[in-house]
Amino acid sequence: MKLFLVILLTLLTWTSPAKADEFNCLVEAVYHEARSEDLIPMLAVANVILTRKESSNFPDTICKVVHQGRYWKGNPIRDKCQFSYFCDGKEERFTDIKGLIKVINVVEMALKGVQVRQTVGATHYHASYVTPFWASDPRFRALGQLGTHLFYIDMRE
């Protein structure tokens, strides 16, 4: 019941269903990508998503950014998404209530313009335990690591 009230109160601060959808998409992405992180790395992940939304190289809504990938018959193709959680074959469920509440607070901060100075302008990140093919491309400059995520800026933007 407490979680429902937190989410309801949060959504009531948004003035339209479209804004609520965008809020929910950002919560979904940050929850699945970074809920176990401390506040600053979690905020940096949210900032990357918002930076992508503002870039002409990515879709123009939060939902389109976090659900960007290759699709077949309306379904995301496994391991072909910009954010791995979305096409890993698992249902997007919120099972960690404390983590969800923390994510909601971080998303509110990010949407109000709070940014992590070290990662301003970053459009890419990955977990430290993987090395995606693009990370060694000279067009990406590493900005550093926060928590378990490494952040990059695209030098061509």
N, C-alpha and C positions, 0 to 999 in steps of 0.2 A: 504494500500500500504506500509506504514511504517513497519508493522509487517512482511509482505512478504519479504521486504528487509533485515530486521534483521535476519530472518530465513535463507534466501538465503546466506547472508554473513557468517553466522555461519556455514552453511553446506559446503561452499566453502573451509573452513579451514580444512575439513576432506578430506583425500586422496582417500578413496574408498567408494563404496556404503555400504559395510558391516559396516564400521565405522560410516557412517551416520545413518544407521539403529540402531546401538547401542546408538548413541547420542539421536535419536528420542525416543527410548524406555525409556531411563533415564529421558528425559524431560517429557514424558507422565506420568511416575510414580510419579515423584516429584511434577508435576503440580497437579495431582489428589489427592495425599496424603498430600501435605504440602504447597500449594501455598499461603495460608493465613498466614503462619508463617513468623517470621522474618528471616533474612539471616542465622543465626547460626543454628537454628533448622532445617531449610530447607536443609542446607548443611549436617547436621547430618543424615537426611533421605537418601540423596544421598550416603553418606558414607556407610550406612548399605547395600544398594544395591550393591555397589562396593565390599564391604567386602564379601558378599555372593558369588559374582561372583568368587572371588579368593579362596573360601573355597571348599574343596573336598566334603562337605556335601550338596552342592547346584549346580545347573546347571552352566555351564562354560561361558555363555554369559549373557550380561545385559538383552537382550530380553527374554531369557529363564527364568532368575531369576524373572523378573517382571510379566511374564505370567505363572508362575508355579502354578499348581493347578490340580484339578481333572476335567476331560473332559468326555463328552458323545457325540458321533457322531461329534467330532471335535469342540464342543462348551464347554466353561467353565461352570461347574455346579455352579449355584448360591450359594454364600457364602462358596465356597470350594476352594478358592484361597489363596495364600500366602499374596497377597495385595488386600484388600477388594474392592478397586475401580474397579478392573478388572472383577469381577464377581458379581457386584451388580445389574446387569440387565439394567444398563444405558449405553448409547453410550458414548465413550470417546471423548468428544468435548472440544475445547479450546474456552471458551467464555469470559474469563477475560484476556484481552490483556496485561494490565500492569502486571498482575500476571505471564503471560507467558514469558514476557521479563525478569522479575526478575528470573524466573526459569531457563531460558536459560543461564543467567549469572552465576547462582549458579552451574549448571551442568558443564559449562566450567571450573569453579574453581575446582570442584570435580575431573573431568577427568585429570586435571593437577596435582593432588595429594594433594590438600588442604584438610586437615582433621580437625575435631573438636576434640581437645585433650580429652575432657571429655568422648567422645563416641568411641574412637579408639578401634577397635576389636568387636564392637557391631554387632550382626547379627539379632537382633530382636528389634522391637519397637511396641508400640501401643498408641493410643490416650488415654488421661487421663480419658476420660468419658466412657471407656469400660474396662473390665477386662477379657482378654482371658484366657482360661483354662490353658495354658502353663505358664502364668506369676507367678503362685505360685509353680511351679516345682523347687525344690532345685538346679537343674542343671543350672538354669538361675540366674545370679547375676545382680541386678539392678545397673545401672551406674548413674542414675539420670534422671531428667526431664529437657527438653529444650522446651520452648513453651508449646504446648499441647501434646507433645509426651514423653513417658517414654522409655528409652533405656536399653537394656540388652545384656550381653555377655553370651555365652554358655560356661560353664565351662568344657565341655567335648571336646571342640575343641582344 
